[in-house]
Amino acid sequence: MKKPRKKHTPNISTLDHLKHLNLHAAGLEIGASEIYACVPEDQDEPSVRVFQTFPVDLDALADGLAAGGVTTVAMESTS
């Protein structure tokens, strides 16, 4: 008779156990009409902001990232 497998359910309620590798990085989700920008929680309030894709909004996004000390950006786009 086979022994029942114990199910492993990770605790995803907290991310404290994850090590920060680059505290000066931001993540961008790029869509056709909106860009979501995410920075570390202690770097800016709110840590996630939405920008339109018009040139003036892209300038605001770039200025905000630079002002926050962001030196690295990871971008994702599905379109």
Beta strands, then each sheet from edge to edge (+ up, - down):
strand 1: 25-30
strand 2: 34-38
strand 3: 48-52
strand 4: 72-77
sheet 1: 3+ 2- 1+ 4+
end
